[in-house]
Amino acid sequence: MINPLLTSKYEDEILDLIDNQDKYTRSDLQGIVTVLVNKIMEEGFKIISSQEKTKEKK
């Protein structure tokens, strides 16, 4: 499991989006979600790469 401290910023963004969804059109929400998913995937890739490098050093 990934450290919750690493995921809390994305959890906050998702919850904020849920709380304020009425302020956006469906198209706006789709764009925001797309950007958020890309950020999460990029961060996950960095974490996995870092873990693999740590394993290689051992």
CHARMM-style PDB file with segment names, atoms N, HN, CA, C and O in Angstrom:
ATOM      1  N   MET     1       0.841  -1.184   0.000  1.00  0.00      PROA
ATOM      2  CA  MET     1       0.000   0.000   0.000  1.00  0.00      PROA
ATOM      3  C   MET     1       0.886   1.248   0.000  1.00  0.00      PROA
ATOM      4  O   MET     1       1.936   1.287   0.642  1.00  0.00      PROA
ATOM      5  N   ILE     2       0.445   2.237  -0.718  1.00  0.00      PROA
ATOM      6  HN  ILE     2      -0.408   2.205  -1.239  1.00  0.00      PROA
ATOM      7  CA  ILE     2       1.183   3.504  -0.801  1.00  0.00      PROA
ATOM      8  C   ILE     2       0.887   4.331   0.453  1.00  0.00      PROA
ATOM      9  O   ILE     2      -0.229   4.328   0.973  1.00  0.00      PROA
ATOM     10  N   ASN     3       1.899   5.025   0.913  1.00  0.00      PROA
ATOM     11  HN  ASN     3       2.805   5.028   0.490  1.00  0.00      PROA
ATOM     12  CA  ASN     3       1.776   5.876   2.085  1.00  0.00      PROA
ATOM     13  C   ASN     3       0.625   6.877   1.893  1.00  0.00      PROA
ATOM     14  O   ASN     3       0.593   7.585   0.886  1.00  0.00      PROA
ATOM     15  N   PRO     4      -0.315   6.944   2.839  1.00  0.00      PROA
ATOM     16  CA  PRO     4      -1.443   7.872   2.718  1.00  0.00      PROA
ATOM     17  C   PRO     4      -1.027   9.337   2.586  1.00  0.00      PROA
ATOM     18  O   PRO     4      -1.777  10.144   2.037  1.00  0.00      PROA
ATOM     19  N   LEU     5       0.146   9.682   3.078  1.00  0.00      PROA
ATOM     20  HN  LEU     5       0.756   9.027   3.524  1.00  0.00      PROA
ATOM     21  CA  LEU     5       0.607  11.060   2.927  1.00  0.00      PROA
ATOM     22  C   LEU     5       0.835  11.412   1.458  1.00  0.00      PROA
ATOM     23  O   LEU     5       0.704  12.571   1.065  1.00  0.00      PROA
ATOM     24  N   LEU     6       1.177  10.406   0.648  1.00  0.00      PROA
ATOM     25  HN  LEU     6       1.283   9.464   0.967  1.00  0.00      PROA
ATOM     26  CA  LEU     6       1.396  10.639  -0.771  1.00  0.00      PROA
ATOM     27  C   LEU     6       0.087  10.770  -1.540  1.00  0.00      PROA
ATOM     28  O   LEU     6       0.054  11.381  -2.609  1.00  0.00      PROA
ATOM     29  N   THR     7      -0.972  10.212  -1.014  1.00  0.00      PROA
ATOM     30  HN  THR     7      -0.945   9.716  -0.146  1.00  0.00      PROA
ATOM     31  CA  THR     7      -2.245  10.223  -1.731  1.00  0.00      PROA
ATOM     32  C   THR     7      -3.213  11.295  -1.232  1.00  0.00      PROA
ATOM     33  O   THR     7      -4.206  11.583  -1.900  1.00  0.00      PROA
ATOM     34  N   SER     8      -2.946  11.876  -0.098  1.00  0.00      PROA
ATOM     35  HN  SER     8      -2.138  11.642   0.445  1.00  0.00      PROA
ATOM     36  CA  SER     8      -3.914  12.805   0.495  1.00  0.00      PROA
ATOM     37  C   SER     8      -4.191  14.017  -0.387  1.00  0.00      PROA
ATOM     38  O   SER     8      -5.318  14.511  -0.413  1.00  0.00      PROA
ATOM     39  N   LYS     9      -3.180  14.507  -1.112  1.00  0.00      PROA
ATOM     40  HN  LYS     9      -2.265  14.106  -1.091  1.00  0.00      PROA
ATOM     41  CA  LYS     9      -3.430  15.689  -1.943  1.00  0.00      PROA
ATOM     42  C   LYS     9      -4.428  15.367  -3.056  1.00  0.00      PROA
ATOM     43  O   LYS     9      -5.242  16.214  -3.424  1.00  0.00      PROA
ATOM     44  N   TYR    10      -4.369  14.157  -3.588  1.00  0.00      PROA
ATOM     45  HN  TYR    10      -3.708  13.468  -3.289  1.00  0.00      PROA
ATOM     46  CA  TYR    10      -5.314  13.775  -4.633  1.00  0.00      PROA
ATOM     47  C   TYR    10      -6.690  13.499  -4.048  1.00  0.00      PROA
ATOM     48  O   TYR    10      -7.708  13.806  -4.668  1.00  0.00      PROA
ATOM     49  N   GLU    11      -6.719  12.929  -2.872  1.00  0.00      PROA
ATOM     50  HN  GLU    11      -5.892  12.679  -2.368  1.00  0.00      PROA
ATOM     51  CA  GLU    11      -7.997  12.713  -2.201  1.00  0.00      PROA
ATOM     52  C   GLU    11      -8.685  14.050  -1.964  1.00  0.00      PROA
ATOM     53  O   GLU    11      -9.889  14.179  -2.183  1.00  0.00      PROA
ATOM     54  N   ASP    12      -7.930  15.040  -1.519  1.00  0.00      PROA
ATOM     55  HN  ASP    12      -6.951  14.935  -1.341  1.00  0.00      PROA
ATOM     56  CA  ASP    12      -8.494  16.368  -1.275  1.00  0.00      PROA
ATOM     57  C   ASP    12      -9.033  16.984  -2.569  1.00  0.00      PROA
ATOM     58  O   ASP    12     -10.110  17.580  -2.569  1.00  0.00      PROA
ATOM     59  N   GLU    13      -8.290  16.843  -3.669  1.00  0.00      PROA
ATOM     60  HN  GLU    13      -7.415  16.359  -3.669  1.00  0.00      PROA
ATOM     61  CA  GLU    13      -8.740  17.383  -4.955  1.00  0.00      PROA
ATOM     62  C   GLU    13     -10.025  16.702  -5.412  1.00  0.00      PROA
ATOM     63  O   GLU    13     -10.934  17.365  -5.912  1.00  0.00      PROA
ATOM     64  N   ILE    14     -10.107  15.385  -5.244  1.00  0.00      PROA
ATOM     65  HN  ILE    14      -9.369  14.846  -4.837  1.00  0.00      PROA
ATOM     66  CA  ILE    14     -11.300  14.647  -5.656  1.00  0.00      PROA
ATOM     67  C   ILE    14     -12.502  15.063  -4.804  1.00  0.00      PROA
ATOM     68  O   ILE    14     -13.589  15.302  -5.330  1.00  0.00      PROA
ATOM     69  N   LEU    15     -12.303  15.147  -3.500  1.00  0.00      PROA
ATOM     70  HN  LEU    15     -11.420  14.952  -3.072  1.00  0.00      PROA
ATOM     71  CA  LEU    15     -13.399  15.543  -2.616  1.00  0.00      PROA
ATOM     72  C   LEU    15     -13.855  16.970  -2.899  1.00  0.00      PROA
ATOM     73  O   LEU    15     -15.051  17.259  -2.857  1.00  0.00      PROA
ATOM     74  N   ASP    16     -12.914  17.857  -3.184  1.00  0.00      PROA
ATOM     75  HN  ASP    16     -11.943  17.621  -3.218  1.00  0.00      PROA
ATOM     76  CA  ASP    16     -13.256  19.235  -3.530  1.00  0.00      PROA
ATOM     77  C   ASP    16     -14.071  19.274  -4.816  1.00  0.00      PROA
ATOM     78  O   ASP    16     -15.042  20.022  -4.925  1.00  0.00      PROA
ATOM     79  N   LEU    17     -13.670  18.466  -5.781  1.00  0.00      PROA
ATOM     80  HN  LEU    17     -12.881  17.858  -5.692  1.00  0.00      PROA
ATOM     81  CA  LEU    17     -14.402  18.394  -7.040  1.00  0.00      PROA
ATOM     82  C   LEU    17     -15.825  17.878  -6.817  1.00  0.00      PROA
ATOM     83  O   LEU    17     -16.776  18.403  -7.397  1.00  0.00      PROA
ATOM     84  N   ILE    18     -15.967  16.860  -5.983  1.00  0.00      PROA
ATOM     85  HN  ILE    18     -15.194  16.434  -5.512  1.00  0.00      PROA
ATOM     86  CA  ILE    18     -17.299  16.328  -5.656  1.00  0.00      PROA
ATOM     87  C   ILE    18     -18.155  17.403  -4.983  1.00  0.00      PROA
ATOM     88  O   ILE    18     -19.325  17.586  -5.317  1.00  0.00      PROA
ATOM     89  N   ASP    19     -17.549  18.104  -4.033  1.00  0.00      PROA
ATOM     90  HN  ASP    19     -16.598  17.956  -3.761  1.00  0.00      PROA
ATOM     91  CA  ASP    19     -18.289  19.130  -3.297  1.00  0.00      PROA
ATOM     92  C   ASP    19     -18.738  20.286  -4.194  1.00  0.00      PROA
ATOM     93  O   ASP    19     -19.760  20.920  -3.931  1.00  0.00      PROA
ATOM     94  N   ASN    20     -17.977  20.552  -5.246  1.00  0.00      PROA
ATOM     95  HN  ASN    20     -17.148  20.037  -5.460  1.00  0.00      PROA
ATOM     96  CA  ASN    20     -18.248  21.712  -6.099  1.00  0.00      PROA
ATOM     97  C   ASN    20     -18.679  21.348  -7.519  1.00  0.00      PROA
ATOM     98  O   ASN    20     -18.603  22.180  -8.423  1.00  0.00      PROA
ATOM     99  N   GLN    21     -19.126  20.121  -7.717  1.00  0.00      PROA
ATOM    100  HN  GLN    21     -19.187  19.444  -6.983  1.00  0.00      PROA
ATOM    101  CA  GLN    21     -19.460  19.663  -9.061  1.00  0.00      PROA
ATOM    102  C   GLN    21     -20.561  20.480  -9.726  1.00  0.00      PROA
ATOM    103  O   GLN    21     -20.610  20.563 -10.953  1.00  0.00      PROA
ATOM    104  N   ASP    22     -21.438  21.080  -8.939  1.00  0.00      PROA
ATOM    105  HN  ASP    22     -21.399  21.013  -7.942  1.00  0.00      PROA
ATOM    106  CA  ASP    22     -22.529  21.872  -9.516  1.00  0.00      PROA
ATOM    107  C   ASP    22     -22.030  23.160 -10.183  1.00  0.00      PROA
ATOM    108  O   ASP    22     -22.763  23.790 -10.945  1.00  0.00      PROA
ATOM    109  N   LYS    23     -20.804  23.540  -9.899  1.00  0.00      PROA
ATOM    110  HN  LYS    23     -20.208  23.028  -9.280  1.00  0.00      PROA
ATOM    111  CA  LYS    23     -20.239  24.761 -10.476  1.00  0.00      PROA
ATOM    112  C   LYS    23     -19.665  24.541 -11.875  1.00  0.00      PROA
ATOM    113  O   LYS    23     -19.270  25.498 -12.541  1.00  0.00      PROA
ATOM    114  N   TYR    24     -19.618  23.286 -12.321  1.00  0.00      PROA
ATOM    115  HN  TYR    24     -19.939  22.509 -11.780  1.00  0.00      PROA
ATOM    116  CA  TYR    24     -18.973  22.957 -13.584  1.00  0.00      PROA
ATOM    117  C   TYR    24     -19.949  22.288 -14.549  1.00  0.00      PROA
ATOM    118  O   TYR    24     -20.914  21.643 -14.138  1.00  0.00      PROA
ATOM    119  N   THR    25     -19.672  22.457 -15.836  1.00  0.00      PROA
ATOM    120  HN  THR    25     -18.888  22.980 -16.169  1.00  0.00      PROA
ATOM    121  CA  THR    25     -20.413  21.699 -16.837  1.00  0.00      PROA
ATOM    122  C   THR    25     -19.838  20.290 -16.882  1.00  0.00      PROA
ATOM    123  O   THR    25     -18.765  20.033 -16.337  1.00  0.00      PROA
ATOM    124  N   ARG    26     -20.552  19.386 -17.530  1.00  0.00      PROA
ATOM    125  HN  ARG    26     -21.424  19.595 -17.972  1.00  0.00      PROA
ATOM    126  CA  ARG    26     -20.057  18.014 -17.667  1.00  0.00      PROA
ATOM    127  C   ARG    26     -18.727  18.006 -18.415  1.00  0.00      PROA
ATOM    128  O   ARG    26     -17.823  17.247 -18.068  1.00  0.00      PROA
ATOM    129  N   SER    27     -18.610  18.833 -19.418  1.00  0.00      PROA
ATOM    130  HN  SER    27     -19.345  19.450 -19.699  1.00  0.00      PROA
ATOM    131  CA  SER    27     -17.371  18.920 -20.192  1.00  0.00      PROA
ATOM    132  C   SER    27     -16.215  19.415 -19.324  1.00  0.00      PROA
ATOM    133  O   SER    27     -15.103  18.894 -19.405  1.00  0.00      PROA
ATOM    134  N   ASP    28     -16.483  20.421 -18.497  1.00  0.00      PROA
ATOM    135  HN  ASP    28     -17.386  20.845 -18.431  1.00  0.00      PROA
ATOM    136  CA  ASP    28     -15.457  20.919 -17.573  1.00  0.00      PROA
ATOM    137  C   ASP    28     -15.021  19.819 -16.613  1.00  0.00      PROA
ATOM    138  O   ASP    28     -13.829  19.634 -16.368  1.00  0.00      PROA
ATOM    139  N   LEU    29     -16.001  19.086 -16.068  1.00  0.00      PROA
ATOM    140  HN  LEU    29     -16.970  19.236 -16.267  1.00  0.00      PROA
ATOM    141  CA  LEU    29     -15.690  17.997 -15.142  1.00  0.00      PROA
ATOM    142  C   LEU    29     -14.836  16.932 -15.819  1.00  0.00      PROA
ATOM    143  O   LEU    29     -13.897  16.407 -15.222  1.00  0.00      PROA
ATOM    144  N   GLN    30     -15.168  16.618 -17.065  1.00  0.00      PROA
ATOM    145  HN  GLN    30     -15.932  17.044 -17.550  1.00  0.00      PROA
ATOM    146  CA  GLN    30     -14.392  15.620 -17.799  1.00  0.00      PROA
ATOM    147  C   GLN    30     -12.948  16.081 -17.942  1.00  0.00      PROA
ATOM    148  O   GLN    30     -12.023  15.291 -17.753  1.00  0.00      PROA
ATOM    149  N   GLY    31     -12.750  17.343 -18.270  1.00  0.00      PROA
ATOM    150  HN  GLY    31     -13.501  17.985 -18.423  1.00  0.00      PROA
ATOM    151  CA  GLY    31     -11.396  17.871 -18.399  1.00  0.00      PROA
ATOM    152  C   GLY    31     -10.638  17.854 -17.091  1.00  0.00      PROA
ATOM    153  O   GLY    31      -9.461  17.494 -17.055  1.00  0.00      PROA
ATOM    154  N   ILE    32     -11.301  18.241 -16.019  1.00  0.00      PROA
ATOM    155  HN  ILE    32     -12.257  18.534 -16.048  1.00  0.00      PROA
ATOM    156  CA  ILE    32     -10.666  18.257 -14.699  1.00  0.00      PROA
ATOM    157  C   ILE    32     -10.292  16.844 -14.271  1.00  0.00      PROA
ATOM    158  O   ILE    32      -9.195  16.615 -13.760  1.00  0.00      PROA
ATOM    159  N   VAL    33     -11.208  15.893 -14.479  1.00  0.00      PROA
ATOM    160  HN  VAL    33     -12.099  16.079 -14.894  1.00  0.00      PROA
ATOM    161  CA  VAL    33     -10.944  14.500 -14.111  1.00  0.00      PROA
ATOM    162  C   VAL    33      -9.789  13.944 -14.945  1.00  0.00      PROA
ATOM    163  O   VAL    33      -8.940  13.224 -14.420  1.00  0.00      PROA
ATOM    164  N   THR    34      -9.752  14.267 -16.222  1.00  0.00      PROA
ATOM    165  HN  THR    34     -10.443  14.852 -16.649  1.00  0.00      PROA
ATOM    166  CA  THR    34      -8.659  13.796 -17.086  1.00  0.00      PROA
ATOM    167  C   THR    34      -7.313  14.280 -16.571  1.00  0.00      PROA
ATOM    168  O   THR    34      -6.364  13.502 -16.483  1.00  0.00      PROA
ATOM    169  N   VAL    35      -7.227  15.550 -16.233  1.00  0.00      PROA
ATOM    170  HN  VAL    35      -7.998  16.183 -16.304  1.00  0.00      PROA
ATOM    171  CA  VAL    35      -5.980  16.105 -15.700  1.00  0.00      PROA
ATOM    172  C   VAL    35      -5.615  15.431 -14.385  1.00  0.00      PROA
ATOM    173  O   VAL    35      -4.453  15.095 -14.159  1.00  0.00      PROA
ATOM    174  N   LEU    36      -6.588  15.234 -13.528  1.00  0.00      PROA
ATOM    175  HN  LEU    36      -7.533  15.507 -13.711  1.00  0.00      PROA
ATOM    176  CA  LEU    36      -6.339  14.605 -12.232  1.00  0.00      PROA
ATOM    177  C   LEU    36      -5.861  13.164 -12.390  1.00  0.00      PROA
ATOM    178  O   LEU    36      -4.931  12.740 -11.704  1.00  0.00      PROA
ATOM    179  N   VAL    37      -6.491  12.416 -13.285  1.00  0.00      PROA
ATOM    180  HN  VAL    37      -7.246  12.761 -13.842  1.00  0.00      PROA
ATOM    181  CA  VAL    37      -6.064  11.032 -13.529  1.00  0.00      PROA
ATOM    182  C   VAL    37      -4.632  11.012 -14.058  1.00  0.00      PROA
ATOM    183  O   VAL    37      -3.834  10.171 -13.643  1.00  0.00      PROA
ATOM    184  N   ASN    38      -4.303  11.914 -14.955  1.00  0.00      PROA
ATOM    185  HN  ASN    38      -4.951  12.597 -15.292  1.00  0.00      PROA
ATOM    186  CA  ASN    38      -2.934  11.976 -15.480  1.00  0.00      PROA
ATOM    187  C   ASN    38      -1.923  12.297 -14.382  1.00  0.00      PROA
ATOM    188  O   ASN    38      -0.835  11.721 -14.348  1.00  0.00      PROA
ATOM    189  N   LYS    39      -2.280  13.216 -13.486  1.00  0.00      PROA
ATOM    190  HN  LYS    39      -3.164  13.684 -13.513  1.00  0.00      PROA
ATOM    191  CA  LYS    39      -1.388  13.538 -12.361  1.00  0.00      PROA
ATOM    192  C   LYS    39      -1.164  12.315 -11.479  1.00  0.00      PROA
ATOM    193  O   LYS    39      -0.038  12.032 -11.072  1.00  0.00      PROA
ATOM    194  N   ILE    40      -2.246  11.590 -11.186  1.00  0.00      PROA
ATOM    195  HN  ILE    40      -3.162  11.820 -11.517  1.00  0.00      PROA
ATOM    196  CA  ILE    40      -2.156  10.404 -10.335  1.00  0.00      PROA
ATOM    197  C   ILE    40      -1.289   9.345 -11.000  1.00  0.00      PROA
ATOM    198  O   ILE    40      -0.442   8.730 -10.351  1.00  0.00      PROA
ATOM    199  N   MET    41      -1.500   9.133 -12.291  1.00  0.00      PROA
ATOM    200  HN  MET    41      -2.188   9.632 -12.818  1.00  0.00      PROA
ATOM    201  CA  MET    41      -0.715   8.123 -13.000  1.00  0.00      PROA
ATOM    202  C   MET    41       0.757   8.515 -13.057  1.00  0.00      PROA
ATOM    203  O   MET    41       1.631   7.663 -12.894  1.00  0.00      PROA
ATOM    204  N   GLU    42       1.036   9.783 -13.283  1.00  0.00      PROA
ATOM    205  HN  GLU    42       0.327  10.475 -13.415  1.00  0.00      PROA
ATOM    206  CA  GLU    42       2.427  10.246 -13.330  1.00  0.00      PROA
ATOM    207  C   GLU    42       3.108  10.064 -11.982  1.00  0.00      PROA
ATOM    208  O   GLU    42       4.249   9.608 -11.912  1.00  0.00      PROA
ATOM    209  N   GLU    43       2.410  10.419 -10.918  1.00  0.00      PROA
ATOM    210  HN  GLU    43       1.483  10.790 -10.975  1.00  0.00      PROA
ATOM    211  CA  GLU    43       2.974  10.256  -9.568  1.00  0.00      PROA
ATOM    212  C   GLU    43       3.190   8.776  -9.261  1.00  0.00      PROA
ATOM    213  O   GLU    43       4.207   8.405  -8.675  1.00  0.00      PROA
ATOM    214  N   GLY    44       2.230   7.926  -9.657  1.00  0.00      PROA
ATOM    215  HN  GLY    44       1.404   8.227 -10.133  1.00  0.00      PROA
ATOM    216  CA  GLY    44       2.381   6.493  -9.450  1.00  0.00      PROA
ATOM    217  C   GLY    44       3.581   5.931 -10.190  1.00  0.00      PROA
ATOM    218  O   GLY    44       4.307   5.090  -9.660  1.00  0.00      PROA
ATOM    219  N   PHE    45       3.787   6.394 -11.412  1.00  0.00      PROA
ATOM    220  HN  PHE    45       3.196   7.077 -11.842  1.00  0.00      PROA
ATOM    221  CA  PHE    45       4.938   5.954 -12.190  1.00  0.00      PROA
ATOM    222  C   PHE    45       6.242   6.344 -11.495  1.00  0.00      PROA
ATOM    223  O   PHE    45       7.189   5.558 -11.451  1.00  0.00      PROA
ATOM    224  N   LYS    46       6.285   7.556 -10.957  1.00  0.00      PROA
ATOM    225  HN  LYS    46       5.517   8.195 -10.993  1.00  0.00      PROA
ATOM    226  CA  LYS    46       7.484   8.011 -10.235  1.00  0.00      PROA
ATOM    227  C   LYS    46       7.739   7.138  -9.007  1.00  0.00      PROA
ATOM    228  O   LYS    46       8.881   6.775  -8.725  1.00  0.00      PROA
ATOM    229  N   ILE    47       6.683   6.807  -8.286  1.00  0.00      PROA
ATOM    230  HN  ILE    47       5.755   7.102  -8.515  1.00  0.00      PROA
ATOM    231  CA  ILE    47       6.820   5.977  -7.086  1.00  0.00      PROA
ATOM    232  C   ILE    47       7.331   4.591  -7.460  1.00  0.00      PROA
ATOM    233  O   ILE    47       8.252   4.076  -6.825  1.00  0.00      PROA
ATOM    234  N   ILE    48       6.738   3.985  -8.487  1.00  0.00      PROA
ATOM    235  HN  ILE    48       5.990   4.404  -9.002  1.00  0.00      PROA
ATOM    236  CA  ILE    48       7.155   2.651  -8.917  1.00  0.00      PROA
ATOM    237  C   ILE    48       8.604   2.673  -9.396  1.00  0.00      PROA
ATOM    238  O   ILE    48       9.379   1.778  -9.059  1.00  0.00      PROA
ATOM    239  N   SER    49       8.972   3.678 -10.173  1.00  0.00      PROA
ATOM    240  HN  SER    49       8.342   4.405 -10.446  1.00  0.00      PROA
ATOM    241  CA  SER    49      10.355   3.786 -10.663  1.00  0.00      PROA
ATOM    242  C   SER    49      11.332   3.917  -9.504  1.00  0.00      PROA
ATOM    243  O   SER    49      12.396   3.298  -9.508  1.00  0.00      PROA
ATOM    244  N   SER    50      10.972   4.716  -8.524  1.00  0.00      PROA
ATOM    245  HN  SER    50      10.107   5.219  -8.522  1.00  0.00      PROA
ATOM    246  CA  SER    50      11.823   4.904  -7.355  1.00  0.00      PROA
ATOM    247  C   SER    50      11.975   3.604  -6.571  1.00  0.00      PROA
ATOM    248  O   SER    50      13.068   3.281  -6.105  1.00  0.00      PROA
ATOM    249  N   GLN    51      10.886   2.862  -6.425  1.00  0.00      PROA
ATOM    250  HN  GLN    51       9.998   3.124  -6.804  1.00  0.00      PROA
ATOM    251  CA  GLN    51      10.938   1.594  -5.699  1.00  0.00      PROA
ATOM    252  C   GLN    51      11.801   0.580  -6.450  1.00  0.00      PROA
ATOM    253  O   GLN    51      12.548  -0.177  -5.829  1.00  0.00      PROA
ATOM    254  N   GLU    52      11.703   0.561  -7.765  1.00  0.00      PROA
ATOM    255  HN  GLU    52      11.096   1.176  -8.269  1.00  0.00      PROA
ATOM    256  CA  GLU    52      12.510  -0.372  -8.561  1.00  0.00      PROA
ATOM    257  C   GLU    52      13.989  -0.038  -8.464  1.00  0.00      PROA
ATOM    258  O   GLU    52      14.822  -0.941  -8.386  1.00  0.00      PROA
ATOM    259  N   LYS    53      14.327   1.249  -8.466  1.00  0.00      PROA
ATOM    260  HN  LYS    53      13.650   1.983  -8.528  1.00  0.00      PROA
ATOM    261  CA  LYS    53      15.726   1.657  -8.338  1.00  0.00      PROA
ATOM    262  C   LYS    53      16.279   1.259  -6.974  1.00  0.00      PROA
ATOM    263  O   LYS    53      17.436   0.854  -6.859  1.00  0.00      PROA
ATOM    264  N   THR    54      15.444   1.378  -5.940  1.00  0.00      PROA
ATOM    265  HN  THR    54      14.505   1.707  -6.034  1.00  0.00      PROA
ATOM    266  CA  THR    54      15.864   0.995  -4.599  1.00  0.00      PROA
ATOM    267  C   THR    54      16.127  -0.509  -4.538  1.00  0.00      PROA
ATOM    268  O   THR    54      17.094  -0.946  -3.913  1.00  0.00      PROA
ATOM    269  N   LYS    55      15.273  -1.300  -5.185  1.00  0.00      PROA
ATOM    270  HN  LYS    55      14.488  -0.945  -5.692  1.00  0.00      PROA
ATOM    271  CA  LYS    55      15.460  -2.748  -5.195  1.00  0.00      PROA
ATOM    272  C   LYS    55      16.714  -3.141  -5.946  1.00  0.00      PROA
ATOM    273  O   LYS    55      17.393  -4.090  -5.554  1.00  0.00      PROA
ATOM    274  N   GLU    56      17.041  -2.427  -7.026  1.00  0.00      PROA
ATOM    275  HN  GLU    56      16.489  -1.656  -7.345  1.00  0.00      PROA
ATOM    276  CA  GLU    56      18.219  -2.748  -7.829  1.00  0.00      PROA
ATOM    277  C   GLU    56      19.502  -2.514  -7.059  1.00  0.00      PROA
ATOM    278  O   GLU    56      20.495  -3.206  -7.285  1.00  0.00      PROA
ATOM    279  N   LYS    57      19.498  -1.548  -6.152  1.00  0.00      PROA
ATOM    280  HN  LYS    57      18.692  -0.985  -5.969  1.00  0.00      PROA
ATOM    281  CA  LYS    57      20.692  -1.218  -5.374  1.00  0.00      PROA
ATOM    282  C   LYS    57      21.004  -2.295  -4.331  1.00  0.00      PROA
ATOM    283  O   LYS    57      22.141  -2.406  -3.875  1.00  0.00      PROA
ATOM    284  N   LYS    58      20.009  -3.076  -3.959  1.00  0.00      PROA
ATOM    285  HN  LYS    58      19.084  -2.986  -4.330  1.00  0.00      PROA
ATOM    286  CA  LYS    58      20.205  -4.080  -2.898  1.00  0.00      PROA
ATOM    287  C   LYS    58      20.871  -5.309  -3.415  1.00  0.00      PROA
ATOM    288  OT1 LYS    58      21.110  -6.248  -2.655  1.00  0.00      PROA
TER     289      LYS     58
END
